[in-house]
């Protein structure tokens, strides 16, 4: 008897079936990838807001110890570094370990309230150079900020600073909240407050006529960067997403290593200010500052300690609307609008309007 053995026939995919499978996988990926991108962006924004809240806690710790003063102002934490003029002496001449790196540096004063140690050992200039990367690393770093910055080094600055690359600054104070009102300048002029080395501290002298003409909002005469002078703390920005300095032509980012310079590398003009066609850092560096919400959102830390996203809807050049460009967030309560034509919301705030 002949026994027939049947071999199991193996079926493979033919070309048509493979093409169908590939098409299905491609379809699934095209559906899922945008969703994954959105989830990743939301997670990044959440981490950014968490960083800001931690900095808010440190800010409150600083204010508790320093009698309510706001860090990051040449009137408060930067006072020992203040100079007259825009070109102070060569670096490290007056700087000591523990001082801010710049008159507008808010980060270094907060380090001790976050148990982050400063480097030790070496000359003051060497220690100061090693401090810069610390002030733009975690928790001062927004995870959506992938930019780096190189030191802008004018003549008179040691050569070893010129090759110092750091993460580009992520969170900026508003210099409109960090400078005093005109009555504070008068107190210094009249000798009512102590002077540094017998002269007015840098950026304390009465603004020139040209500087005054550029002012878009007048802060209250007696304003001082102290928490009780801010006004409605829940709507006033202490820190916001941003990056400086951005070159208008090359889009190259640099940071200023000098101890005294207007706004320093941790402060900026507010996003509400378009300067009547002359863009500030939030306009020139829009792609780097508005890092969330697909280029429409900056995260902000308010003086009361909560953090929230502020959105801007962008139109033609010089046109934007939304909370991110509203001056009420960037000037003390009671400030008066004067140059409304230099605001994004120039049709909302007329001359003489008082900010809440």
C-alpha positions as CSV (number, residue, x, y, z in Angstrom):
1,X,0.0,0.0,0.0
2,X,1.3,3.4,-0.9
3,X,1.0,6.1,1.8
4,X,0.7,9.6,0.5
5,X,2.2,12.3,2.7
6,X,0.7,15.7,2.5
7,X,3.0,18.6,3.2
8,X,1.5,21.7,4.7
9,X,1.6,24.4,2.2
10,X,3.0,27.7,3.4
11,X,1.3,30.8,2.3
12,X,3.4,34.0,2.1
13,X,2.3,37.6,1.4
14,X,2.2,38.4,-2.2
15,X,3.2,41.8,-3.5
16,X,-0.3,43.2,-3.4
17,X,-0.8,42.2,0.2
18,X,2.5,43.7,1.2
19,X,1.6,47.0,-0.5
20,X,-1.8,47.0,1.4
21,X,0.0,46.5,4.8
22,X,2.5,49.2,4.0
23,X,-0.3,51.6,3.1
24,X,-2.2,50.8,6.3
25,X,0.9,51.4,8.4
26,X,1.6,54.7,6.6
27,X,-2.0,55.7,7.2
28,X,-1.8,54.9,10.9
29,X,1.5,56.8,11.3
30,X,0.1,59.9,9.5
31,X,-2.8,59.8,11.9
32,X,-0.7,59.2,15.1
33,X,2.4,61.4,14.5
34,X,0.6,64.8,14.6
35,X,-1.2,63.7,17.8
36,X,2.2,62.6,19.3
37,X,3.7,65.9,18.3
38,X,0.9,67.8,20.1
39,X,1.2,65.6,23.2
40,X,5.0,66.2,23.2
41,X,4.5,70.0,22.9
42,X,1.9,70.0,25.7
43,X,4.3,68.1,27.9
44,X,7.1,70.5,27.2
45,X,4.9,73.5,28.0
46,X,3.9,71.8,31.2
47,X,7.5,71.4,32.2
48,X,8.1,75.0,31.4
49,X,5.2,76.2,33.6
50,X,6.5,74.0,36.4
51,X,10.0,75.6,36.1
52,X,8.4,79.0,36.3
53,X,6.4,78.1,39.4
54,X,9.6,76.8,41.1
55,X,11.3,80.1,40.3
56,X,8.2,81.9,41.7
57,X,8.8,80.0,45.0
58,X,12.4,81.1,45.0
59,X,11.4,84.7,44.3
60,X,9.1,84.7,47.3
61,X,11.9,83.3,49.4
62,X,14.2,86.1,48.3
63,X,11.5,88.7,49.0
64,X,11.0,87.3,52.5
65,X,14.7,87.7,53.3
66,X,15.2,91.0,51.4
67,X,12.2,93.0,52.8
68,X,10.1,92.6,49.7
69,X,12.6,93.8,47.1
70,X,12.3,92.2,43.7
71,X,15.5,90.5,42.4
72,X,16.9,91.5,39.0
73,X,17.0,95.3,39.3
74,X,19.9,97.7,39.6
75,X,17.9,99.3,42.4
76,X,17.8,96.0,44.4
77,X,20.0,92.9,43.9
78,X,22.1,94.7,41.3
79,X,22.7,97.8,43.3
80,X,26.3,96.9,44.3
81,X,27.2,96.6,40.6
82,X,25.7,99.8,39.4
83,X,27.8,102.3,37.5
84,X,27.3,105.5,35.6
85,X,27.2,105.2,31.8
86,X,26.8,102.3,29.4
87,X,30.4,101.2,29.3
88,X,31.6,100.3,32.8
89,X,35.2,99.2,33.5
90,X,36.6,95.9,32.5
91,X,34.9,92.8,34.0
92,X,35.5,91.5,37.5
93,X,37.0,94.7,38.8
94,X,34.2,95.1,41.4
95,X,32.5,91.7,41.1
96,X,32.8,89.2,44.0
97,X,31.5,85.7,44.4
98,X,27.8,85.6,45.2
99,X,27.0,88.9,43.5
100,X,24.7,88.9,40.4
101,X,26.5,88.7,37.1
102,X,24.8,91.8,35.8
103,X,22.7,94.6,37.4
104,X,19.6,93.0,35.8
105,X,20.5,89.4,36.7
106,X,17.6,87.9,38.7
107,X,18.9,84.3,38.5
108,X,22.0,84.4,40.7
109,X,20.2,86.0,43.7
110,X,17.7,83.1,43.5
111,X,20.2,80.3,43.5
112,X,20.7,80.2,47.3
113,X,16.9,79.8,47.7
114,X,17.0,76.7,45.5
115,X,20.0,75.1,47.1
116,X,22.1,75.5,44.0
117,X,25.7,76.1,44.8
118,X,27.9,78.6,43.0
119,X,31.3,77.5,41.7
120,X,34.3,78.1,44.0
121,X,38.0,78.3,43.5
122,X,40.0,80.5,41.1
123,X,40.1,84.2,40.5
124,X,36.9,86.2,40.6
125,X,37.0,86.5,36.8
126,X,37.3,82.7,36.4
127,X,34.5,82.0,38.9
128,X,32.3,84.6,37.2
129,X,32.9,83.0,33.8
130,X,31.8,79.6,35.2
131,X,28.6,81.1,36.7
132,X,27.1,82.1,33.4
133,X,26.1,78.6,32.3
134,X,24.4,78.0,35.7
135,X,22.1,80.9,35.2
136,X,20.6,79.5,32.0
137,X,20.6,75.8,32.9
138,X,17.8,74.0,34.8
139,X,15.6,75.3,36.4
140,X,16.2,78.5,34.4
141,X,15.9,76.6,31.1
142,X,12.7,76.1,29.1
143,X,12.8,72.7,27.5
144,X,11.4,74.1,24.2
145,X,14.3,76.5,24.0
146,X,17.0,74.8,21.9
147,X,19.1,77.8,21.2
148,X,22.6,78.6,22.3
149,X,24.2,82.0,22.7
150,X,27.7,83.2,22.4
151,X,29.2,86.0,24.5
152,X,29.1,89.4,23.0
153,X,32.5,90.8,24.0
154,X,33.3,94.4,23.3
155,X,36.8,95.8,23.6
156,X,38.2,95.7,27.1
157,X,36.6,92.4,28.0
158,X,39.0,89.4,28.6
159,X,39.4,87.2,25.5
160,X,38.4,84.0,27.3
161,X,34.9,85.3,27.6
162,X,34.5,85.6,23.9
163,X,34.4,81.8,23.3
164,X,32.0,81.1,26.2
165,X,28.9,79.4,24.7
166,X,25.8,78.9,27.0
167,X,22.2,77.9,26.6
168,X,20.4,81.0,25.4
169,X,18.4,82.7,28.3
170,X,14.9,81.3,28.5
171,X,13.1,83.5,31.0
172,X,13.3,87.3,31.1
173,X,12.2,90.0,33.5
174,X,10.5,93.1,32.2
175,X,12.7,96.1,32.6
176,X,9.6,98.2,32.9
177,X,9.0,96.5,36.3
178,X,12.7,96.7,37.3
179,X,13.3,100.5,36.9
180,X,12.1,103.1,39.4
181,X,9.6,106.0,38.8
182,X,10.8,109.6,38.3
183,X,10.4,110.4,42.0
184,X,13.0,107.7,42.8
185,X,15.5,109.4,40.5
186,X,14.8,112.7,42.2
187,X,15.6,111.1,45.6
188,X,18.9,110.0,44.3
189,X,19.6,113.3,42.7
190,X,18.8,115.1,46.0
191,X,21.0,112.8,48.0
192,X,18.2,111.3,50.0
193,X,19.4,107.8,49.2
194,X,23.0,106.5,49.5
195,X,25.1,106.7,46.4
196,X,27.6,104.2,45.1
197,X,31.2,105.5,45.2
198,X,29.7,109.0,45.4
199,X,28.0,108.9,42.0
200,X,24.5,107.9,40.8
201,X,24.3,104.1,40.1
202,X,24.2,103.1,36.5
203,X,20.8,103.4,34.9
204,X,19.6,105.6,37.8
205,X,20.2,109.0,36.2
206,X,17.2,110.9,34.9
207,X,16.5,109.6,31.3
208,X,17.6,111.8,28.5
209,X,15.0,113.7,26.4
210,X,15.5,111.0,23.6
211,X,15.0,108.2,26.1
212,X,11.9,109.9,27.5
213,X,10.4,110.4,24.1
214,X,10.6,106.6,23.5
215,X,8.7,105.8,26.7
216,X,5.3,104.4,25.9
217,X,3.9,104.1,29.4
218,X,4.7,106.2,32.5
219,X,5.0,104.2,35.7
220,X,3.8,105.8,38.9
221,X,6.2,108.5,40.1
222,X,7.1,106.7,43.3
223,X,7.3,103.2,41.9
224,X,10.1,101.1,43.3
225,X,10.8,97.4,42.4
226,X,9.3,96.1,45.6
227,X,6.4,93.6,45.8
228,X,4.0,95.9,47.5
229,X,4.5,98.5,44.7
230,X,3.6,96.2,41.8
231,X,-0.1,96.5,42.3
232,X,-2.3,93.6,41.1
233,X,0.3,90.9,41.5
234,X,-1.8,88.2,39.9
235,X,-1.7,89.9,36.5
236,X,1.8,91.4,36.6
237,X,4.6,89.4,35.0
238,X,7.8,88.7,36.9
239,X,9.3,86.3,34.3
240,X,8.2,85.4,30.8
241,X,9.5,83.2,28.0
242,X,12.0,85.1,25.8
243,X,15.5,85.1,24.3
244,X,18.0,87.9,23.9
245,X,19.9,89.3,22.1
246,X,18.7,88.5,18.6
247,X,20.4,90.1,15.6
248,X,17.8,91.4,13.2
249,X,19.9,90.3,10.1
250,X,21.6,87.1,11.0
251,X,19.2,85.9,13.7
252,X,22.3,85.1,15.8
253,X,21.8,85.1,19.5
254,X,24.4,86.6,21.9
255,X,24.4,87.5,25.6
256,X,26.1,90.4,27.3
257,X,28.7,89.5,29.8
258,X,29.3,93.1,31.1
259,X,28.3,93.8,34.7
260,X,26.2,96.8,33.8
261,X,24.3,97.2,30.6
262,X,20.7,98.2,29.8
263,X,18.5,95.2,30.5
264,X,21.4,92.9,30.8
265,X,21.0,89.4,29.4
266,X,18.1,88.4,31.7
267,X,15.7,91.3,31.1
268,X,14.0,92.9,28.1
269,X,11.5,95.4,26.9
270,X,8.0,93.9,27.2
271,X,6.2,92.1,24.4
272,X,3.5,94.8,24.3
273,X,5.9,97.3,22.8
274,X,6.4,97.5,19.1
275,X,8.2,100.9,19.2
276,X,6.1,102.2,16.3
277,X,7.8,100.0,13.8
278,X,11.2,99.4,15.5
279,X,10.9,95.8,16.8
280,X,12.1,94.8,20.2
281,X,13.4,91.4,21.3
282,X,10.0,89.8,21.3
283,X,9.3,90.9,17.8
284,X,12.8,90.5,16.3
285,X,13.2,87.2,18.2
286,X,9.5,86.1,17.9
287,X,10.5,82.6,16.7
288,X,12.6,82.0,19.8
289,X,10.4,83.8,22.4
290,X,7.0,82.4,21.4
291,X,8.0,78.8,21.9
292,X,4.6,77.2,22.8
293,X,1.2,76.9,21.1
294,X,2.8,76.6,17.7
295,X,4.5,79.9,17.9
296,X,1.7,81.9,19.5
297,X,2.2,81.4,23.3
298,X,4.7,82.6,25.9
299,X,4.5,81.2,29.4
300,X,4.6,83.8,32.2
301,X,5.2,83.8,35.9
302,X,3.1,86.4,37.8
303,X,4.3,88.1,40.9
304,X,1.8,86.2,43.1
305,X,3.5,83.0,42.2
306,X,1.2,81.4,39.6
307,X,2.3,80.7,36.0
308,X,0.1,80.8,33.0
309,X,0.3,80.9,29.1
310,X,-0.2,84.2,27.4
311,X,-1.3,84.0,23.7
312,X,-0.8,86.4,20.8
313,X,-2.6,86.3,17.5
314,X,-0.3,87.7,14.9
315,X,-1.4,89.6,11.8
316,X,0.5,91.8,9.4
317,X,3.8,93.3,10.6
318,X,3.2,95.5,13.6
319,X,-0.2,93.9,14.2
320,X,-0.9,91.5,17.1
321,X,-3.7,91.0,19.6
322,X,-4.2,89.0,22.7
323,X,-3.0,88.8,26.3
324,X,0.6,88.4,25.4
325,X,0.8,91.9,24.0
326,X,-1.4,93.6,26.6
327,X,0.6,96.2,28.5
328,X,-1.4,95.6,31.7
329,X,0.8,92.6,32.3
330,X,4.1,94.5,32.1
331,X,3.7,97.8,33.9
332,X,2.8,98.5,37.6
333,X,-0.8,99.2,38.4
334,X,-1.6,102.9,38.0
335,X,0.8,103.3,35.0
336,X,-0.4,105.8,32.4
337,X,-0.3,105.2,28.6
338,X,1.4,108.1,26.7
339,X,2.7,106.7,23.5
340,X,-0.2,104.5,22.5
341,X,1.0,104.5,18.8
342,X,4.0,102.4,20.0
343,X,1.8,99.6,21.4
344,X,0.5,96.6,19.6
345,X,-2.9,97.3,21.2
346,X,-2.8,100.9,20.1
347,X,-6.5,100.9,19.3
348,X,-7.4,99.6,22.7
349,X,-5.3,101.9,25.0
350,X,-5.7,105.6,24.1
351,X,-3.4,108.3,25.5
352,X,-4.1,108.9,29.2
353,X,-5.4,105.4,29.9
354,X,-4.6,104.1,33.3
355,X,-3.5,100.4,33.5
356,X,-5.2,98.2,36.1
